[in-house]
Amino acid sequence: MKAVIETGGKQYYVEEGSVIYVEKLDVETGKEVKFDKVLMVNGNPGRPYLSNVEVIGEVLKHGKNKKIKVFKYNPKKNYHKTQGHRQPYTKIEIKKIVEK
């Protein structure tokens, strides 16, 4: 089964056994996480969500992405500023898609 879920303001196309990286969730490593905001299962769309479907996953680890550099610059004003940012993420393995 394949599904489209929403978490962290983004949509992910998942199937059983797939591994996804999502915005950081406040769940411990090794615990189960349930996604109830399911937009589509096997091509059947919801309006806006399907009420009888759950996607269950397991948290594999938490971490941070590679650093990106942000450089701001105004010409002729002697202004330049450099910043770095590392976005935290949660790595999740999708275990099963359950239709109630």
N, C-alpha and C positions, 0 to 999 in steps of 0.2 A: 504494500500500500504506500501511496505517496500523498503528501499533504503540504499545505502552505500554512505556516504559523507566523504569528506576530509577537515580537518581544523587543523591548528596548527601542520602540519606534521604528523598527525595521522588519521586513518580511523575509522569511527563509523557506526555501523549497527543500523539504526533508523526506527521507524514507527510512525504514527500519535499518539500523546498522550504520547510518551516516554520522559523521562527526562535524559539528558546527562550532564556530566561534561567535559568541554573542556578547552584548554589552554586559558588564560585570553584574552578576546576580549575588544576592546575599544568602547563599546556600553553601554549606560546608562540602568539602571534597568527599566524594564517595556517596553522597546522599542523592535521593531521587527528587526530580523536579518535574512538575506537571504544567503543561501549557494548555490553557483552555481557550485561548484566542486563536481558533482554527478557522482560516478563511476558505480552504478548499480541501476536499479529499477525493482522490481519483477522478478529478475533473468535475466534481459536483460542487458548485460554488454556494456559499452562504450569503445571507443578506443582513448585516455585514459579516456575522460570525455564525458558525455551525454550533448548535447548542448541545448536540448529543455525541460530540467527538472530543477526545483528549489525546494529547501526545505526551508520552512519558519518556524522560531521558535521565541519564546519570551524569553528575558533574565529575569530570575527570581531573581538571586542575584550574587554577586561577593564575593569571599572569599579566604582563604588560607587553604591548606591541613594541616594535622598533621606534626609536625616537625620530620625530619629525622636527625640522627646524622651521621656525616662523621668523621671517625677516621683514621688518617694516622700514620704509625709507621714504622721505620726502625730499625731492631734489631742491637744491638752493636754500634749504632751511637748516642745514646742519643737523638733521634728525635721522638717526638710524637706531634700530633696536632689534636685538636678536633674542628669541625665546625658543625653548625646546618643550616638547610635549610627548608623553607616553600614555596612550589610552589603555586603561585596564580592560581585560576581557575574561570570559569564562568559557572553557572548552567543555562541550557537552556531547555525549554519544546518545543518539536516539535509540531507545530500547524497543518501544512498541507504539503503535497507533491503535487506540481503542475506540470502537463505536459502541455506544451504550444502547 
